[in-house]
């Protein structure tokens, strides 16, 4: 990996800017909305399809996915009501609809726009769960790399899992939606232990990709409203119990946050289901491990890709 890319995404004292993609394609979804997929990287490389966690945007993960650009084609997309996408009906904002979008629209749309080639899904949190809900059980993919997926087998601690999801949904619901400035957002998120070790340049990128300027005056609004984010979170516990990694039709790699830390995302503290997959965790990381330790996450991903012959 060339030092040029590594230097660009790890230096804290400058503003990170996501470059213009090689190509874009608008893919219609249901309910009259669409998503824009963006193509980057090696034009002849094997494909990584990358998406994001609840309430965020895939451009915020640029410090992670940019590390693949010299060797892979990287196609990024935002789930409906996130990132580059317009705001659609709230009733469609749940993991089942996101899975239908991926299965019926995004995967075939990417293939039509950019051609067929070996494809590995590289997903975080909400989008990781979505990939595990596909009717084909991942048969469309050559592999899946899932960062801190919110899955947990039903059992004695299911109540604990549900309570954690309810608490997270409540926190999303009461989250501030508007900000006077990008710096206000950066200051607020910089105080969270979930973003410990994430430098200010990366936090600014998170802010710039998850906020949009207000249309009715100065300031900024979250692109994905707190009510939408909370609704998706409430659905997670219901859909998480449907996941069975044993039926997946492609190799699955799970990379979690540090299960020994009290502020790690709840599912990574209960790894019985995760051990059915190829499981690793990143020490001293939280739910946002791709922002805290992008190079470690890159290296674990590449090791998996090489192991399944996608290199």
Residue pairs with C-beta under 8 A, 6 or more apart in sequence:
1 67
1 70
1 71
1 298
2 70
5 66
5 67
5 69
5 70
6 67
6 295
8 16
8 66
9 16
9 62
9 63
9 66
9 67
9 294
10 63
10 294
10 295
11 201
12 199
12 200
12 201
12 202
13 201
14 201
15 201
15 204
15 205
16 62
16 63
16 201
16 202
16 204
16 205
18 59
18 62
18 205
18 209
19 40
21 38
21 39
21 40
22 39
22 40
22 41
22 43
23 38
23 39
23 113
23 114
24 36
24 37
24 38
24 39
25 36
25 37
25 39
25 109
25 110
25 112
25 113
25 114
26 34
26 35
26 36
27 34
27 35
27 36
27 37
27 77
27 105
27 106
27 109
27 110
27 113
28 34
28 105
29 35
29 80
29 88
29 101
29 105
30 92
30 97
30 100
30 101
30 105
31 88
31 89
31 92
32 88
33 80
33 85
33 86
33 88
34 85
35 77
35 78
35 79
35 80
35 84
35 85
35 101
35 105
35 106
36 77
36 78
36 84
36 85
37 75
37 76
37 77
37 106
37 109
37 110
37 113
38 75
38 76
38 77
39 73
39 74
39 75
39 113
39 114
40 65
40 69
40 73
40 74
40 75
40 76
41 48
41 68
41 69
41 70
41 71
41 72
41 73
41 74
42 69
42 70
42 71
42 72
42 73
43 73
44 73
45 71
45 72
45 73
46 72
46 73
46 117
46 118
46 119
46 120
46 142
46 305
46 310
46 311
47 72
47 73
47 74
47 75
47 110
47 114
47 117
47 118
47 119
47 120
48 65
48 68
48 72
48 73
48 74
48 75
48 119
48 120
48 121
48 122
49 75
49 76
49 77
49 106
49 107
49 110
49 119
49 120
49 121
49 122
49 141
50 58
50 61
50 65
50 74
50 75
50 76
50 77
50 122
50 123
51 58
51 76
51 77
51 78
51 79
51 121
51 122
51 123
51 124
51 127
51 130
52 58
52 60
52 61
52 78
52 79
52 82
52 83
52 124
52 125
52 126
52 127
53 124
53 125
53 126
53 127
53 287
53 288
54 125
54 126
54 172
54 224
54 229
54 232
54 233
54 236
55 82
55 172
55 210
55 222
55 224
55 226
55 229
56 82
56 83
56 206
56 209
56 210
56 224
57 78
57 82
57 83
57 84
57 209
57 210
57 223
58 65
58 76
58 77
58 78
58 83
59 76
59 83
59 84
59 205
59 209
60 205
60 206
60 209
60 210
60 291
61 124
61 290
61 291
62 205
63 202
63 205
63 290
63 291
63 294
64 290
64 291
64 294
64 297
64 298
65 74
65 76
65 122
67 294
67 295
67 298
68 74
68 298
68 301
68 302
71 311
73 114
73 117
75 110
75 114
77 106
77 110
78 84
78 85
79 85
79 98
79 101
79 126
79 127
79 130
80 88
80 92
80 93
80 97
80 98
80 101
81 87
81 88
81 92
81 93
81 223
81 224
81 228
82 223
82 224
83 209
83 210
83 223
87 223
87 225
87 228
90 227
90 228
90 231
93 228
93 231
93 232
94 231
94 232
94 235
95 126
95 129
95 130
95 133
95 232
95 235
95 236
95 239
96 133
96 235
96 239
98 126
98 127
98 130
99 130
99 131
99 133
99 134
102 130
102 131
102 134
103 134
103 135
103 136
103 140
107 119
107 140
110 119
118 142
118 310
119 140
119 141
119 142
120 141
120 142
120 143
120 144
120 145
120 305
120 308
120 310
121 131
121 138
121 141
121 143
121 144
121 145
122 144
122 145
122 147
122 301
123 130
123 131
123 144
123 145
123 146
123 147
123 149
124 146
124 147
124 148
124 290
125 147
125 148
125 149
125 150
125 265
125 287
126 150
126 232
126 236
128 144
128 146
128 147
128 148
128 149
128 150
129 149
129 150
129 151
129 236
129 239
129 240
129 243
131 138
131 141
131 144
131 146
132 138
132 144
132 146
132 149
132 151
132 243
132 245
132 248
133 239
133 242
133 243
134 140
136 249
137 247
137 248
137 249
138 144
138 248
138 249
138 250
138 252
139 249
139 250
141 250
142 250
142 251
142 308
142 310
143 250
143 251
143 252
143 253
143 304
143 305
143 308
143 310
144 248
144 250
144 251
144 252
144 253
145 253
145 255
145 301
145 304
145 305
146 252
146 253
146 254
146 255
146 277
147 255
147 256
147 289
147 290
147 297
148 255
148 256
148 257
148 265
148 267
148 268
148 287
148 289
149 254
149 267
149 274
150 165
150 236
150 240
150 265
150 266
150 267
151 240
151 243
151 245
151 267
151 273
151 274
152 158
152 161
152 240
152 241
152 266
152 267
152 270
152 272
152 273
153 241
153 272
153 273
154 241
155 272
157 270
158 241
160 266
160 270
161 237
161 240
161 266
161 267
161 270
162 237
164 266
165 233
165 234
165 236
165 237
165 240
165 266
166 234
166 237
168 233
168 266
169 230
169 231
169 233
169 234
170 230
172 226
172 229
172 230
172 233
173 226
173 227
173 230
174 226
175 222
175 226
175 229
176 188
176 226
177 221
177 222
177 225
177 226
178 214
178 219
178 220
178 221
178 222
179 185
179 188
179 211
179 219
179 220
179 221
180 218
180 219
180 220
181 219
181 220
182 204
182 207
182 208
182 211
182 220
185 206
185 207
185 211
185 220
186 200
186 203
186 204
186 207
189 195
189 203
189 206
189 207
190 198
190 200
190 203
193 263
193 286
194 263
194 286
194 287
194 288
195 203
195 286
195 288
195 291
195 292
196 286
196 292
197 284
197 292
197 293
198 288
198 291
198 292
202 291
206 291
210 222
210 223
210 224
211 220
211 221
211 222
211 223
212 220
212 221
212 223
213 219
213 220
213 221
214 220
214 221
240 267
243 273
245 252
245 273
245 274
245 276
245 277
246 276
248 277
251 278
251 304
251 307
251 308
252 277
252 278
253 277
253 278
253 279
253 280
253 300
253 301
253 304
254 274
254 277
254 278
254 279
254 280
255 279
255 280
255 281
255 282
255 289
255 297
255 300
255 301
256 264
256 265
256 267
256 268
256 271
256 274
256 279
256 280
256 281
256 282
256 289
257 264
257 265
257 268
257 281
257 282
257 285
257 286
257 287
257 289
258 264
258 268
258 281
258 282
258 283
258 284
258 285
258 286
259 268
259 269
259 271
259 281
261 284
261 285
261 286
263 286
264 285
264 286
264 287
265 286
265 287
267 274
268 274
268 281
268 287
271 279
278 304
280 300
282 289
282 292
282 293
282 296
282 297
282 300
284 292
285 292
285 293
285 296
286 292
289 296
289 297
290 297
302 311
305 311
